[in-house]
Amino acid sequence: MPPLPRERAARATPEERRARFADDGHHSLRERVADSRWRQRLAARRSVDHAYRVVVGIVGGLIVAVGLVTIPLPGPGWLTVIAGLFVLATEFMWAERLLEFTKRHVSAWTEWLGRQPLWVRLGIAALTAAFVYGVMVLVLHWVGVPGWVPGWVPLWR
C-alpha cells in the first residue's frame, strides 16, 4: 500500500465519481439498485420511495447494531456489520463509501498478516482467542451459565 501523501487531494464530487464508474464500466451499488425496474417503480411514487429508504435505513442500522454488539462474542460479528453496511449501501452513498473503506482496510490487514512470520500470526491468533474467551467468561458470569451446560465445564455456576 503506497504511503499517504501529506496533503490530501480534494474529494471527488459525485459527478466525478459517476464519470469514473462510467469509464471503467462499473457503477456504484446504489446506482445499480436504482437502475433496476422494481426500484424505479418505487421511486416513481415519492411517499413509497421515502418509506422504502426509511425502512432500509432502519433494517440496515439494526443489522449493524447487532453486529457491533456481537463483535467480541464468538460468531460472525464483523460479518454482520459488513452485511448491514451492504444493506445501507443499496440506498445511501455514505454507507457505500464506508463499505469500500472497510473492504480496503480488511484487504490490507489480510495482506499484511499474510506477509508476517508464523510466530506473529500464531501470536495474533492466540491473543484473539484469549480475548474472545475472556469476553465469554465475563458474559457468562454476568448473564449466568445456562442449565443445559454440563457440570464439568469449567465456568462459574
One Martini backbone bead per residue (centre of mass of N, CA, C, O) as a GRO file, in nm:
protein
  157
    1MET     BB    1   0.095   0.037   0.025
    2PRO     BB    2   0.088   0.351  -0.019
    3PRO     BB    3   0.170   0.635   0.094
    4LEU     BB    4   0.051   0.903   0.242
    5PRO     BB    5  -0.010   1.207   0.178
    6ARG     BB    6   0.014   1.509   0.327
    7GLU     BB    7  -0.187   1.597   0.107
    8ARG     BB    8  -0.506   1.601   0.043
    9ALA     BB    9  -0.712   1.546  -0.184
   10ALA     BB   10  -0.971   1.631  -0.332
   11ARG     BB   11  -1.282   1.550  -0.335
   12ALA     BB   12  -1.489   1.383  -0.510
   13THR     BB   13  -1.741   1.424  -0.694
   14PRO     BB   14  -2.021   1.274  -0.793
   15GLU     BB   15  -1.961   1.317  -1.095
   16GLU     BB   16  -1.673   1.197  -1.093
   17ARG     BB   17  -1.753   0.919  -0.995
   18ARG     BB   18  -1.946   0.851  -1.224
   19ALA     BB   19  -1.737   0.881  -1.449
   20ARG     BB   20  -1.547   0.661  -1.345
   21PHE     BB   21  -1.757   0.431  -1.358
   22ALA     BB   22  -1.819   0.466  -1.662
   23ASP     BB   23  -1.531   0.411  -1.771
   24ASP     BB   24  -1.504   0.108  -1.622
   25GLY     BB   25  -1.816  -0.020  -1.609
   26HIS     BB   26  -1.883   0.071  -1.321
   27HIS     BB   27  -2.113   0.077  -1.054
   28SER     BB   28  -2.273   0.156  -0.805
   29LEU     BB   29  -2.480   0.006  -0.597
   30ARG     BB   30  -2.695   0.224  -0.591
   31GLU     BB   31  -2.719   0.249  -0.902
   32ARG     BB   32  -2.793  -0.045  -0.963
   33VAL     BB   33  -3.053  -0.041  -0.798
   34ALA     BB   34  -3.184   0.213  -0.936
   35ASP     BB   35  -3.192   0.059  -1.230
   36SER     BB   36  -3.405  -0.107  -1.144
   37ARG     BB   37  -3.733  -0.170  -1.191
   38TRP     BB   38  -3.845  -0.183  -0.897
   39ARG     BB   39  -3.707   0.086  -0.806
   40GLN     BB   40  -3.845   0.274  -1.012
   41ARG     BB   41  -4.133   0.224  -0.910
   42LEU     BB   42  -4.083   0.338  -0.628
   43ALA     BB   43  -3.969   0.625  -0.720
   44ALA     BB   44  -4.237   0.731  -0.854
   45ARG     BB   45  -4.325   0.728  -0.548
   46ARG     BB   46  -4.248   0.929  -0.297
   47SER     BB   47  -4.368   0.791  -0.040
   48VAL     BB   48  -4.253   0.511  -0.098
   49ASP     BB   49  -3.958   0.590  -0.123
   50HIS     BB   50  -3.926   0.704   0.161
   51ALA     BB   51  -4.014   0.450   0.316
   52TYR     BB   52  -3.797   0.265   0.201
   53ARG     BB   53  -3.549   0.422   0.309
   54VAL     BB   54  -3.627   0.396   0.605
   55VAL     BB   55  -3.629   0.087   0.618
   56VAL     BB   56  -3.338   0.046   0.528
   57GLY     BB   57  -3.214   0.211   0.761
   58ILE     BB   58  -3.325   0.039   0.994
   59VAL     BB   59  -3.229  -0.242   0.911
   60GLY     BB   60  -2.929  -0.175   0.873
   61GLY     BB   61  -2.888  -0.057   1.160
   62LEU     BB   62  -2.962  -0.317   1.314
   63ILE     BB   63  -2.745  -0.497   1.193
   64VAL     BB   64  -2.506  -0.328   1.287
   65ALA     BB   65  -2.572  -0.333   1.591
   66VAL     BB   66  -2.557  -0.638   1.628
   67GLY     BB   67  -2.266  -0.663   1.526
   68LEU     BB   68  -2.132  -0.477   1.741
   69VAL     BB   69  -2.222  -0.648   1.988
   70THR     BB   70  -2.089  -0.933   1.860
   71ILE     BB   71  -1.782  -0.902   1.823
   72PRO     BB   72  -1.666  -1.033   2.103
   73LEU     BB   73  -1.816  -1.271   2.010
   74PRO     BB   74  -1.880  -1.558   1.898
   75GLY     BB   75  -1.883  -1.504   1.557
   76PRO     BB   76  -2.034  -1.284   1.303
   77GLY     BB   77  -1.978  -0.974   1.364
   78TRP     BB   78  -1.835  -0.841   1.115
   79LEU     BB   79  -2.022  -0.966   0.903
   80THR     BB   80  -2.275  -0.817   1.005
   81VAL     BB   81  -2.175  -0.532   0.960
   82ILE     BB   82  -2.127  -0.564   0.653
   83ALA     BB   83  -2.418  -0.639   0.585
   84GLY     BB   84  -2.541  -0.373   0.684
   85LEU     BB   85  -2.379  -0.193   0.489
   86PHE     BB   86  -2.493  -0.319   0.235
   87VAL     BB   87  -2.783  -0.236   0.281
   88LEU     BB   88  -2.724   0.072   0.302
   89ALA     BB   89  -2.572   0.096   0.015
   90THR     BB   90  -2.836   0.077  -0.163
   91GLU     BB   91  -2.914   0.403  -0.060
   92PHE     BB   92  -2.625   0.505   0.063
   93MET     BB   93  -2.331   0.666   0.007
   94TRP     BB   94  -2.187   0.657   0.285
   95ALA     BB   95  -2.203   0.345   0.307
   96GLU     BB   96  -2.038   0.284   0.055
   97ARG     BB   97  -1.778   0.422   0.148
   98LEU     BB   98  -1.747   0.251   0.408
   99LEU     BB   99  -1.733  -0.022   0.264
  100GLU     BB  100  -1.479   0.040   0.098
  101PHE     BB  101  -1.297   0.102   0.335
  102THR     BB  102  -1.324  -0.177   0.466
  103LYS     BB  103  -1.217  -0.345   0.232
  104ARG     BB  104  -0.936  -0.218   0.219
  105HIS     BB  105  -0.850  -0.283   0.520
  106VAL     BB  106  -0.892  -0.586   0.518
  107SER     BB  107  -0.698  -0.640   0.287
  108ALA     BB  108  -0.446  -0.515   0.418
  109TRP     BB  109  -0.445  -0.696   0.670
  110THR     BB  110  -0.425  -0.967   0.525
  111GLU     BB  111  -0.162  -0.909   0.377
  112TRP     BB  112   0.011  -0.847   0.622
  113LEU     BB  113  -0.034  -1.116   0.772
  114GLY     BB  114   0.082  -1.295   0.535
  115ARG     BB  115   0.386  -1.162   0.570
  116GLN     BB  116   0.419  -1.291   0.831
  117PRO     BB  117   0.532  -1.473   1.055
  118LEU     BB  118   0.422  -1.739   1.224
  119TRP     BB  119   0.452  -1.622   1.518
  120VAL     BB  120   0.267  -1.378   1.469
  121ARG     BB  121   0.009  -1.525   1.384
  122LEU     BB  122  -0.013  -1.696   1.643
  123GLY     BB  123  -0.022  -1.457   1.841
  124ILE     BB  124  -0.281  -1.330   1.729
  125ALA     BB  125  -0.458  -1.579   1.769
  126ALA     BB  126  -0.417  -1.600   2.078
  127LEU     BB  127  -0.523  -1.319   2.153
  128THR     BB  128  -0.801  -1.357   2.030
  129ALA     BB  129  -0.884  -1.606   2.197
  130ALA     BB  130  -0.848  -1.473   2.476
  131PHE     BB  131  -1.053  -1.249   2.437
  132VAL     BB  132  -1.302  -1.424   2.377
  133TYR     BB  133  -1.290  -1.586   2.639
  134GLY     BB  134  -1.312  -1.347   2.834
  135VAL     BB  135  -1.585  -1.247   2.734
  136MET     BB  136  -1.744  -1.507   2.786
  137VAL     BB  137  -1.697  -1.524   3.090
  138LEU     BB  138  -1.825  -1.250   3.156
  139VAL     BB  139  -2.103  -1.304   3.035
  140LEU     BB  140  -2.163  -1.563   3.203
  141HIS     BB  141  -2.136  -1.418   3.476
  142TRP     BB  142  -2.361  -1.205   3.425
  143VAL     BB  143  -2.596  -1.401   3.307
  144GLY     BB  144  -2.526  -1.697   3.309
  145VAL     BB  145  -2.540  -2.031   3.317
  146PRO     BB  146  -2.677  -2.261   3.156
  147GLY     BB  147  -2.836  -2.561   3.235
  148TRP     BB  148  -2.719  -2.733   2.976
  149VAL     BB  149  -2.452  -2.722   3.103
  150PRO     BB  150  -2.219  -2.903   3.204
  151GLY     BB  151  -2.050  -2.947   3.508
  152TRP     BB  152  -1.746  -2.981   3.381
  153VAL     BB  153  -1.752  -2.699   3.301
  154PRO     BB  154  -1.522  -2.423   3.354
  155LEU     BB  155  -1.761  -2.245   3.508
  156TRP     BB  156  -1.972  -2.049   3.640
  157ARG     BB  157  -2.263  -2.100   3.876
   0.00000   0.00000   0.00000
